[in-house]
């Protein structure tokens, strides 16, 4: 019941926010990338991608998600792969989470996690996709960076929305 009241409160707040740009003023938020998760880049990164194991001594590594990883409750965030802008594809970060921890979280906890890390990545100009090691896409945080400020949307998969798991 508490979750329903919180969700209703979030919805009412979002609907009643003043001075929000209409969709007529800005292009819509693009869909999340449908490119596959490339787990091989965790052990064999190319020069253009950044992972949790990439460290540059000369400058800050972008996007910088180390603090978010360290602050991640219960070691939920395990690793990430950040891809630069490529052709028509905007920059994105694929977060890889610990499936055991993810499955213990309810919908609001998962949403909060995606929102917090999505906000960090957005500040660097990156969209976010959340995966487990089975390469299942669990959530996305996608932005229209041509809008000012950037307009973003969080999408959670059906299992995440309902907080249900199949028990066969």
C-alpha positions in Angstrom: 0.0 0.0 0.0 2.9 2.4 0.9 4.4 1.8 -2.6 1.1 2.5 -4.3 0.8 5.8 -2.4 4.4 6.7 -3.2 3.9 5.9 -6.9 0.7 8.0 -6.9 2.5 10.8 -5.3 5.3 10.7 -7.9 2.7 10.6 -10.7 0.8 13.6 -9.3 4.0 15.5 -8.9 5.1 14.7 -12.4 1.8 15.7 -13.9 1.5 18.9 -12.0 5.0 20.3 -12.6 4.7 23.8 -14.0 6.6 25.1 -17.0 7.4 21.7 -18.4 8.1 21.9 -22.2 5.6 20.2 -24.3 6.4 17.5 -26.8 5.6 20.0 -29.6 8.6 22.1 -28.5 11.2 19.3 -28.4 11.8 16.1 -30.3 10.6 13.0 -28.4 12.9 11.0 -26.3 14.6 8.4 -28.6 14.2 4.7 -27.9 17.0 3.0 -26.1 19.7 1.4 -28.2 18.9 -2.1 -29.4 22.6 -3.1 -29.8 23.6 -6.2 -27.9 25.5 -6.1 -24.7 29.2 -6.9 -25.4 30.4 -8.7 -22.3 33.7 -9.6 -24.1 34.7 -5.9 -23.8 35.0 -6.3 -20.0 38.1 -8.5 -20.5 39.2 -7.2 -23.9 38.2 -3.5 -24.1 38.8 -1.6 -27.3 40.5 1.9 -27.2 37.1 3.6 -27.5 35.2 2.0 -24.6 35.5 2.5 -20.9 34.8 -0.1 -18.2 35.1 -0.2 -14.4 38.7 -1.4 -14.9 39.7 1.6 -17.2 41.9 4.1 -15.4 43.6 7.1 -17.1 46.4 8.7 -15.1 46.5 11.9 -17.1 42.8 12.9 -16.8 39.4 11.9 -15.3 37.9 8.9 -17.0 34.5 9.7 -18.5 32.0 8.7 -17.5 33.1 8.5 -13.9 30.9 5.9 -12.2 33.3 4.7 -9.6 31.8 6.7 -6.7 28.3 5.4 -7.7 29.7 1.9 -7.8 31.3 2.3 -4.3 28.0 3.8 -3.0 25.9 1.1 -4.6 24.0 -0.6 -1.9 24.8 -4.3 -1.4 27.3 -4.2 -4.3 24.4 -4.1 -6.8 26.5 -2.5 -9.6 29.1 -5.0 -10.7 30.6 -3.4 -13.8 29.9 -1.2 -16.8 30.8 -0.6 -20.4 30.7 2.9 -21.7 30.5 3.4 -25.5 31.2 6.8 -27.1 29.0 8.4 -29.7 29.0 6.3 -32.9 27.3 7.5 -36.0 23.7 8.0 -35.2 24.0 6.1 -31.8 24.3 8.5 -28.8 26.9 7.7 -26.1 25.7 5.0 -23.8 26.7 3.1 -20.7 25.7 -0.5 -20.2 25.5 -1.2 -16.4 25.9 -4.9 -15.4 24.2 -5.6 -12.1 24.4 -8.6 -9.7 21.2 -10.5 -10.5 20.9 -11.9 -7.0 20.9 -8.5 -5.5 18.6 -7.0 -8.2 16.0 -9.7 -7.7 15.8 -8.8 -3.9 14.9 -5.2 -4.7 11.4 -4.0 -5.1 10.2 -1.8 -8.0 10.9 1.5 -6.3 14.4 0.4 -5.2 15.2 -0.6 -8.7 13.8 2.6 -10.1 15.8 4.6 -7.6 19.0 2.8 -8.6 18.4 3.4 -12.4 17.5 7.1 -11.7 20.5 7.8 -9.6 23.0 6.2 -12.0 21.1 7.5 -15.0 21.4 11.1 -13.6 25.2 10.6 -13.2 25.6 9.3 -16.7 23.3 12.0 -18.2 25.6 14.6 -16.7 28.4 13.2 -19.0 26.0 12.9 -22.0 25.4 9.2 -21.8 22.2 7.1 -21.9 22.0 4.0 -19.7 20.9 0.4 -20.1 20.9 -2.0 -17.2 21.7 -5.7 -17.8 22.5 -8.8 -15.8 25.3 -11.2 -16.8 22.7 -13.3 -18.7 22.5 -10.3 -21.1 18.8 -9.6 -20.2 18.0 -5.9 -20.4 16.4 -5.0 -17.1 15.9 -1.2 -17.5 16.9 1.9 -19.5 17.4 5.6 -18.8 17.2 7.4 -22.2 17.5 11.1 -22.8 16.9 13.6 -25.6 20.1 15.6 -25.2 19.0 18.2 -27.8 16.4 19.5 -25.3 17.5 22.0 -22.7 17.5 20.7 -20.0 17.7 17.1 -21.3 14.4 15.3 -21.3 14.8 11.7 -20.0 12.7 8.6 -19.6 13.1 5.4 -17.5 11.8 2.2 -18.8 11.7 -1.0 -16.7 11.0 -4.4 -18.0 7.7 -6.1 -17.1 9.3 -8.3 -14.5 10.8 -5.1 -12.9 7.5 -3.3 -13.0 5.5 -6.0 -11.3 8.3 -7.1 -8.9 7.4 -10.7 -9.9 9.5 -13.5 -10.9 8.4 -16.7 -12.7 8.6 -19.7 -10.4 8.2 -22.7 -12.7 
